[in-house]
Amino acid sequence: MMQSSMGESPRVDLHTHTTRSDGNAAPQELVRLALEAGLDVLAVTDHDAVEAIPECAAAAKGTALRILPGIEMSALFEGRDVHVLGYGLDTESPELLARLGALHENRRERVRRICAKLQALGAAVEASEVLSEAGGKSVGRRHVARALLKRGLVRTIDEAFRRFLAEGSPANVPAQELTPRDASDLILRHGGIPVLAHPGFLDDNALVERILDAAPFRGIEVFHHYNSATKHLSYLEMALRRNLLVTGGSDFHADEHAHNAPLGASVCPPAHWKDLEMRLGAQ
């Protein structure tokens, strides 16, 4: 079983993104920022992408920072976007990489449909501009938001989501790739631990319970950058009641979106990290 070589109170951020999906920090920059923030463990969890993980591992070599391989997968449940984090999976599996390649094409098609809706709303942005923002990697709504911002059609990333891209907004196209069960099964099949990401953004605890019932989750991301200091408590109760792991992270993207925190500002408490670390060692 894996034993921690860190102190009694390691700083662990289990939710971060790079330019390999929709983050603004390149892998090497993310590692540099993590070291500056005093992190001991950094989980790299790009959207439907794992290319950044070997780059981050190489950048962290010779430092005390541990890179935890991860992913954040998009899914759909009862018409709502649901995200599934995966930790410790085999990111070199040919089967996994082939599946992610197919998902990336689905995401590109989603962006094309979003751009068509934006055109009809008088906020024209070309799909090619959005794909350019993504740099040929996993593309999503945040890249659309950045293209809108560059065009001067919105003043902030947050405004782009509020006006056009958030669930229920006029240009949003729900992700169609997987169900939470599909995403969780894929993560489990490749040796990972599936965790329900930021349930507080669903604003419906009964829906969260149904999602947890519908898929083989092993944990819940309890600690996140919510707009209430107590919002996480109901998810902590769910995790304890269901005997699920408790995780936490900043959802760092290196931009100003209201749903994300600075790197290391929202972390996984040491006792809960120990539980996850033990589970990872038993995989």
Contacts in CASP RR format, 6 or more apart in sequence:
PFRMAT RR
TARGET T0000
AUTHOR 0000-0000-0000
METHOD contacts of the structure
MODEL  1
MMQSSMGESPRVDLHTHTTRSDGNAAPQELVRLALEAGLDVLAVTDHDAV
EAIPECAAAAKGTALRILPGIEMSALFEGRDVHVLGYGLDTESPELLARL
GALHENRRERVRRICAKLQALGAAVEASEVLSEAGGKSVGRRHVARALLK
RGLVRTIDEAFRRFLAEGSPANVPAQELTPRDASDLILRHGGIPVLAHPG
FLDDNALVERILDAAPFRGIEVFHHYNSATKHLSYLEMALRRNLLVTGGS
DFHADEHAHNAPLGASVCPPAHWKDLEMRLGAQ
1 278 0 8 1.000
1 281 0 8 1.000
1 282 0 8 1.000
2 277 0 8 1.000
2 278 0 8 1.000
2 280 0 8 1.000
2 281 0 8 1.000
4 10 0 8 1.000
4 274 0 8 1.000
4 277 0 8 1.000
6 40 0 8 1.000
6 41 0 8 1.000
6 66 0 8 1.000
7 40 0 8 1.000
8 270 0 8 1.000
9 270 0 8 1.000
10 40 0 8 1.000
10 41 0 8 1.000
10 270 0 8 1.000
10 273 0 8 1.000
11 37 0 8 1.000
11 38 0 8 1.000
11 39 0 8 1.000
11 40 0 8 1.000
11 41 0 8 1.000
11 264 0 8 1.000
11 267 0 8 1.000
12 39 0 8 1.000
12 40 0 8 1.000
12 41 0 8 1.000
12 43 0 8 1.000
12 248 0 8 1.000
12 267 0 8 1.000
12 268 0 8 1.000
12 270 0 8 1.000
12 273 0 8 1.000
13 34 0 8 1.000
13 37 0 8 1.000
13 39 0 8 1.000
13 41 0 8 1.000
13 42 0 8 1.000
13 43 0 8 1.000
13 248 0 8 1.000
13 249 0 8 1.000
13 250 0 8 1.000
13 252 0 8 1.000
13 263 0 8 1.000
13 264 0 8 1.000
13 266 0 8 1.000
13 267 0 8 1.000
13 268 0 8 1.000
14 41 0 8 1.000
14 43 0 8 1.000
14 45 0 8 1.000
14 68 0 8 1.000
14 85 0 8 1.000
14 87 0 8 1.000
14 221 0 8 1.000
14 247 0 8 1.000
14 248 0 8 1.000
14 249 0 8 1.000
14 267 0 8 1.000
14 268 0 8 1.000
14 273 0 8 1.000
14 276 0 8 1.000
15 43 0 8 1.000
15 45 0 8 1.000
15 72 0 8 1.000
15 85 0 8 1.000
15 197 0 8 1.000
15 221 0 8 1.000
15 224 0 8 1.000
15 247 0 8 1.000
15 248 0 8 1.000
15 249 0 8 1.000
15 250 0 8 1.000
15 251 0 8 1.000
15 252 0 8 1.000
15 266 0 8 1.000
16 30 0 8 1.000
16 34 0 8 1.000
16 42 0 8 1.000
16 43 0 8 1.000
16 44 0 8 1.000
16 45 0 8 1.000
16 249 0 8 1.000
16 250 0 8 1.000
16 251 0 8 1.000
16 252 0 8 1.000
16 263 0 8 1.000
17 23 0 8 1.000
17 25 0 8 1.000
17 44 0 8 1.000
17 45 0 8 1.000
17 46 0 8 1.000
17 47 0 8 1.000
17 72 0 8 1.000
17 251 0 8 1.000
17 252 0 8 1.000
17 253 0 8 1.000
17 254 0 8 1.000
18 25 0 8 1.000
18 26 0 8 1.000
18 27 0 8 1.000
18 30 0 8 1.000
18 44 0 8 1.000
18 46 0 8 1.000
18 52 0 8 1.000
18 55 0 8 1.000
18 56 0 8 1.000
19 25 0 8 1.000
19 26 0 8 1.000
19 27 0 8 1.000
19 52 0 8 1.000
19 135 0 8 1.000
19 137 0 8 1.000
20 27 0 8 1.000
20 46 0 8 1.000
20 49 0 8 1.000
20 51 0 8 1.000
20 52 0 8 1.000
20 55 0 8 1.000
20 137 0 8 1.000
20 138 0 8 1.000
21 46 0 8 1.000
21 47 0 8 1.000
21 48 0 8 1.000
21 49 0 8 1.000
21 52 0 8 1.000
21 72 0 8 1.000
21 134 0 8 1.000
21 137 0 8 1.000
21 138 0 8 1.000
21 140 0 8 1.000
22 46 0 8 1.000
22 47 0 8 1.000
22 134 0 8 1.000
22 138 0 8 1.000
22 139 0 8 1.000
22 140 0 8 1.000
22 141 0 8 1.000
22 142 0 8 1.000
22 143 0 8 1.000
22 253 0 8 1.000
23 46 0 8 1.000
23 142 0 8 1.000
23 253 0 8 1.000
23 254 0 8 1.000
23 255 0 8 1.000
24 253 0 8 1.000
24 254 0 8 1.000
24 255 0 8 1.000
25 33 0 8 1.000
25 252 0 8 1.000
25 253 0 8 1.000
25 254 0 8 1.000
27 44 0 8 1.000
27 52 0 8 1.000
27 55 0 8 1.000
27 56 0 8 1.000
27 59 0 8 1.000
28 55 0 8 1.000
28 56 0 8 1.000
28 59 0 8 1.000
29 254 0 8 1.000
30 42 0 8 1.000
30 44 0 8 1.000
30 52 0 8 1.000
30 56 0 8 1.000
30 252 0 8 1.000
30 254 0 8 1.000
30 263 0 8 1.000
31 42 0 8 1.000
31 56 0 8 1.000
31 59 0 8 1.000
31 60 0 8 1.000
31 63 0 8 1.000
31 65 0 8 1.000
31 67 0 8 1.000
32 59 0 8 1.000
33 254 0 8 1.000
33 263 0 8 1.000
34 42 0 8 1.000
34 60 0 8 1.000
34 65 0 8 1.000
34 263 0 8 1.000
34 264 0 8 1.000
35 60 0 8 1.000
35 63 0 8 1.000
35 65 0 8 1.000
37 262 0 8 1.000
37 263 0 8 1.000
37 264 0 8 1.000
39 65 0 8 1.000
39 263 0 8 1.000
39 264 0 8 1.000
40 64 0 8 1.000
40 65 0 8 1.000
40 66 0 8 1.000
41 65 0 8 1.000
41 66 0 8 1.000
41 68 0 8 1.000
41 273 0 8 1.000
42 56 0 8 1.000
42 60 0 8 1.000
42 65 0 8 1.000
42 66 0 8 1.000
42 67 0 8 1.000
42 68 0 8 1.000
43 67 0 8 1.000
43 68 0 8 1.000
43 69 0 8 1.000
43 70 0 8 1.000
43 87 0 8 1.000
43 249 0 8 1.000
44 52 0 8 1.000
44 53 0 8 1.000
44 56 0 8 1.000
44 67 0 8 1.000
44 68 0 8 1.000
44 69 0 8 1.000
44 70 0 8 1.000
45 70 0 8 1.000
45 71 0 8 1.000
45 72 0 8 1.000
45 85 0 8 1.000
45 86 0 8 1.000
46 52 0 8 1.000
46 71 0 8 1.000
46 72 0 8 1.000
46 138 0 8 1.000
47 71 0 8 1.000
47 72 0 8 1.000
47 73 0 8 1.000
47 74 0 8 1.000
47 138 0 8 1.000
47 140 0 8 1.000
48 71 0 8 1.000
48 72 0 8 1.000
48 73 0 8 1.000
48 74 0 8 1.000
48 100 0 8 1.000
48 103 0 8 1.000
48 104 0 8 1.000
48 107 0 8 1.000
48 138 0 8 1.000
48 177 0 8 1.000
49 71 0 8 1.000
49 100 0 8 1.000
49 104 0 8 1.000
49 137 0 8 1.000
49 138 0 8 1.000
50 69 0 8 1.000
50 70 0 8 1.000
50 71 0 8 1.000
50 91 0 8 1.000
50 96 0 8 1.000
50 97 0 8 1.000
50 100 0 8 1.000
51 137 0 8 1.000
53 67 0 8 1.000
53 69 0 8 1.000
53 70 0 8 1.000
53 91 0 8 1.000
54 91 0 8 1.000
56 67 0 8 1.000
57 67 0 8 1.000
60 66 0 8 1.000
60 67 0 8 1.000
68 87 0 8 1.000
68 88 0 8 1.000
68 280 0 8 1.000
69 87 0 8 1.000
69 88 0 8 1.000
69 89 0 8 1.000
69 91 0 8 1.000
70 85 0 8 1.000
70 86 0 8 1.000
70 87 0 8 1.000
70 88 0 8 1.000
70 89 0 8 1.000
70 91 0 8 1.000
71 85 0 8 1.000
71 86 0 8 1.000
71 89 0 8 1.000
71 91 0 8 1.000
71 187 0 8 1.000
72 83 0 8 1.000
72 84 0 8 1.000
72 85 0 8 1.000
72 86 0 8 1.000
72 197 0 8 1.000
73 83 0 8 1.000
73 84 0 8 1.000
73 85 0 8 1.000
73 86 0 8 1.000
73 103 0 8 1.000
73 177 0 8 1.000
73 178 0 8 1.000
73 183 0 8 1.000
73 186 0 8 1.000
73 187 0 8 1.000
74 81 0 8 1.000
74 82 0 8 1.000
74 83 0 8 1.000
74 103 0 8 1.000
74 107 0 8 1.000
74 175 0 8 1.000
74 177 0 8 1.000
74 178 0 8 1.000
74 183 0 8 1.000
75 81 0 8 1.000
75 82 0 8 1.000
75 83 0 8 1.000
75 84 0 8 1.000
75 175 0 8 1.000
75 177 0 8 1.000
75 178 0 8 1.000
75 179 0 8 1.000
75 180 0 8 1.000
75 182 0 8 1.000
75 183 0 8 1.000
76 82 0 8 1.000
76 174 0 8 1.000
76 175 0 8 1.000
76 176 0 8 1.000
76 177 0 8 1.000
76 178 0 8 1.000
76 179 0 8 1.000
77 179 0 8 1.000
77 180 0 8 1.000
77 207 0 8 1.000
77 210 0 8 1.000
77 211 0 8 1.000
77 214 0 8 1.000
78 207 0 8 1.000
78 210 0 8 1.000
79 174 0 8 1.000
80 167 0 8 1.000
80 174 0 8 1.000
80 202 0 8 1.000
80 207 0 8 1.000
81 167 0 8 1.000
81 174 0 8 1.000
81 175 0 8 1.000
82 180 0 8 1.000
82 196 0 8 1.000
82 197 0 8 1.000
82 202 0 8 1.000
82 211 0 8 1.000
83 196 0 8 1.000
83 197 0 8 1.000
83 198 0 8 1.000
84 180 0 8 1.000
84 183 0 8 1.000
84 184 0 8 1.000
84 187 0 8 1.000
84 194 0 8 1.000
84 195 0 8 1.000
84 196 0 8 1.000
84 197 0 8 1.000
84 215 0 8 1.000
84 217 0 8 1.000
85 194 0 8 1.000
85 195 0 8 1.000
85 196 0 8 1.000
85 197 0 8 1.000
85 221 0 8 1.000
85 247 0 8 1.000
86 187 0 8 1.000
86 192 0 8 1.000
86 193 0 8 1.000
86 194 0 8 1.000
86 195 0 8 1.000
87 192 0 8 1.000
87 193 0 8 1.000
87 195 0 8 1.000
87 247 0 8 1.000
87 276 0 8 1.000
87 280 0 8 1.000
88 191 0 8 1.000
88 192 0 8 1.000
88 193 0 8 1.000
88 280 0 8 1.000
88 283 0 8 1.000
89 96 0 8 1.000
89 187 0 8 1.000
89 190 0 8 1.000
89 191 0 8 1.000
89 192 0 8 1.000
89 193 0 8 1.000
90 96 0 8 1.000
90 190 0 8 1.000
90 191 0 8 1.000
90 192 0 8 1.000
93 190 0 8 1.000
95 190 0 8 1.000
96 186 0 8 1.000
96 190 0 8 1.000
99 186 0 8 1.000
100 138 0 8 1.000
103 138 0 8 1.000
103 177 0 8 1.000
103 178 0 8 1.000
104 137 0 8 1.000
104 138 0 8 1.000
104 139 0 8 1.000
106 176 0 8 1.000
106 177 0 8 1.000
107 138 0 8 1.000
107 139 0 8 1.000
107 140 0 8 1.000
107 175 0 8 1.000
107 177 0 8 1.000
108 127 0 8 1.000
108 131 0 8 1.000
108 139 0 8 1.000
110 140 0 8 1.000
110 173 0 8 1.000
110 175 0 8 1.000
110 176 0 8 1.000
111 127 0 8 1.000
111 130 0 8 1.000
111 131 0 8 1.000
111 139 0 8 1.000
111 140 0 8 1.000
111 143 0 8 1.000
111 144 0 8 1.000
112 127 0 8 1.000
113 173 0 8 1.000
114 130 0 8 1.000
114 141 0 8 1.000
114 144 0 8 1.000
114 165 0 8 1.000
114 171 0 8 1.000
114 172 0 8 1.000
114 173 0 8 1.000
115 124 0 8 1.000
115 125 0 8 1.000
115 126 0 8 1.000
115 127 0 8 1.000
115 130 0 8 1.000
115 144 0 8 1.000
117 170 0 8 1.000
117 171 0 8 1.000
117 172 0 8 1.000
117 173 0 8 1.000
118 124 0 8 1.000
118 125 0 8 1.000
118 144 0 8 1.000
118 148 0 8 1.000
118 164 0 8 1.000
118 171 0 8 1.000
121 164 0 8 1.000
121 170 0 8 1.000
121 171 0 8 1.000
123 148 0 8 1.000
123 153 0 8 1.000
123 164 0 8 1.000
123 171 0 8 1.000
125 144 0 8 1.000
125 147 0 8 1.000
125 148 0 8 1.000
125 151 0 8 1.000
125 153 0 8 1.000
126 147 0 8 1.000
129 147 0 8 1.000
129 150 0 8 1.000
129 151 0 8 1.000
130 139 0 8 1.000
130 140 0 8 1.000
130 143 0 8 1.000
130 144 0 8 1.000
130 147 0 8 1.000
131 139 0 8 1.000
131 143 0 8 1.000
133 139 0 8 1.000
133 143 0 8 1.000
133 144 0 8 1.000
133 146 0 8 1.000
133 147 0 8 1.000
134 140 0 8 1.000
134 143 0 8 1.000
141 161 0 8 1.000
141 165 0 8 1.000
141 172 0 8 1.000
142 157 0 8 1.000
142 253 0 8 1.000
142 255 0 8 1.000
142 257 0 8 1.000
144 160 0 8 1.000
144 164 0 8 1.000
144 165 0 8 1.000
144 171 0 8 1.000
145 154 0 8 1.000
145 157 0 8 1.000
145 160 0 8 1.000
145 161 0 8 1.000
145 165 0 8 1.000
146 157 0 8 1.000
148 154 0 8 1.000
148 160 0 8 1.000
148 164 0 8 1.000
149 155 0 8 1.000
149 156 0 8 1.000
149 157 0 8 1.000
149 160 0 8 1.000
153 160 0 8 1.000
154 160 0 8 1.000
154 163 0 8 1.000
154 164 0 8 1.000
156 256 0 8 1.000
157 255 0 8 1.000
157 256 0 8 1.000
157 257 0 8 1.000
158 256 0 8 1.000
158 257 0 8 1.000
158 258 0 8 1.000
161 169 0 8 1.000
161 257 0 8 1.000
162 169 0 8 1.000
163 169 0 8 1.000
164 170 0 8 1.000
164 171 0 8 1.000
164 172 0 8 1.000
165 171 0 8 1.000
165 172 0 8 1.000
166 172 0 8 1.000
167 174 0 8 1.000
178 186 0 8 1.000
179 214 0 8 1.000
179 215 0 8 1.000
180 196 0 8 1.000
180 211 0 8 1.000
180 214 0 8 1.000
180 215 0 8 1.000
180 217 0 8 1.000
181 214 0 8 1.000
181 215 0 8 1.000
181 216 0 8 1.000
183 194 0 8 1.000
183 215 0 8 1.000
184 194 0 8 1.000
184 215 0 8 1.000
184 216 0 8 1.000
184 217 0 8 1.000
185 215 0 8 1.000
185 216 0 8 1.000
187 193 0 8 1.000
187 194 0 8 1.000
188 194 0 8 1.000
188 216 0 8 1.000
191 283 0 8 1.000
192 283 0 8 1.000
193 218 0 8 1.000
193 219 0 8 1.000
193 245 0 8 1.000
193 276 0 8 1.000
193 279 0 8 1.000
193 280 0 8 1.000
193 283 0 8 1.000
194 215 0 8 1.000
194 216 0 8 1.000
194 217 0 8 1.000
194 218 0 8 1.000
194 219 0 8 1.000
195 217 0 8 1.000
195 218 0 8 1.000
195 219 0 8 1.000
195 220 0 8 1.000
195 221 0 8 1.000
195 245 0 8 1.000
195 247 0 8 1.000
196 208 0 8 1.000
196 211 0 8 1.000
196 212 0 8 1.000
196 217 0 8 1.000
196 219 0 8 1.000
196 220 0 8 1.000
196 221 0 8 1.000
197 221 0 8 1.000
198 221 0 8 1.000
198 224 0 8 1.000
198 251 0 8 1.000
198 259 0 8 1.000
199 205 0 8 1.000
199 208 0 8 1.000
199 211 0 8 1.000
199 220 0 8 1.000
199 221 0 8 1.000
199 235 0 8 1.000
199 238 0 8 1.000
200 208 0 8 1.000
200 224 0 8 1.000
200 226 0 8 1.000
200 231 0 8 1.000
200 235 0 8 1.000
201 259 0 8 1.000
202 208 0 8 1.000
202 211 0 8 1.000
205 234 0 8 1.000
205 238 0 8 1.000
208 235 0 8 1.000
208 238 0 8 1.000
209 238 0 8 1.000
212 220 0 8 1.000
212 238 0 8 1.000
212 242 0 8 1.000
212 244 0 8 1.000
217 244 0 8 1.000
218 244 0 8 1.000
218 245 0 8 1.000
218 279 0 8 1.000
219 239 0 8 1.000
219 244 0 8 1.000
219 245 0 8 1.000
219 246 0 8 1.000
219 247 0 8 1.000
220 235 0 8 1.000
220 238 0 8 1.000
220 239 0 8 1.000
220 244 0 8 1.000
220 245 0 8 1.000
220 246 0 8 1.000
220 247 0 8 1.000
221 235 0 8 1.000
221 247 0 8 1.000
221 248 0 8 1.000
221 249 0 8 1.000
222 232 0 8 1.000
222 235 0 8 1.000
222 236 0 8 1.000
222 239 0 8 1.000
222 246 0 8 1.000
222 247 0 8 1.000
222 248 0 8 1.000
222 272 0 8 1.000
223 232 0 8 1.000
223 246 0 8 1.000
223 247 0 8 1.000
223 248 0 8 1.000
223 249 0 8 1.000
223 266 0 8 1.000
223 267 0 8 1.000
223 268 0 8 1.000
223 269 0 8 1.000
224 232 0 8 1.000
224 248 0 8 1.000
224 249 0 8 1.000
224 251 0 8 1.000
224 261 0 8 1.000
224 266 0 8 1.000
225 250 0 8 1.000
225 251 0 8 1.000
225 259 0 8 1.000
225 260 0 8 1.000
225 261 0 8 1.000
225 265 0 8 1.000
225 266 0 8 1.000
226 232 0 8 1.000
227 258 0 8 1.000
236 246 0 8 1.000
238 244 0 8 1.000
239 245 0 8 1.000
239 246 0 8 1.000
240 246 0 8 1.000
245 272 0 8 1.000
245 275 0 8 1.000
245 276 0 8 1.000
245 279 0 8 1.000
246 268 0 8 1.000
246 269 0 8 1.000
246 272 0 8 1.000
246 275 0 8 1.000
247 268 0 8 1.000
247 272 0 8 1.000
247 276 0 8 1.000
248 266 0 8 1.000
248 267 0 8 1.000
248 268 0 8 1.000
248 272 0 8 1.000
249 261 0 8 1.000
249 264 0 8 1.000
249 266 0 8 1.000
249 267 0 8 1.000
249 268 0 8 1.000
250 260 0 8 1.000
250 261 0 8 1.000
250 262 0 8 1.000
250 263 0 8 1.000
250 264 0 8 1.000
250 265 0 8 1.000
250 266 0 8 1.000
250 267 0 8 1.000
251 259 0 8 1.000
251 260 0 8 1.000
251 261 0 8 1.000
251 266 0 8 1.000
252 260 0 8 1.000
252 261 0 8 1.000
252 262 0 8 1.000
252 263 0 8 1.000
252 264 0 8 1.000
253 260 0 8 1.000
254 263 0 8 1.000
268 276 0 8 1.000
END
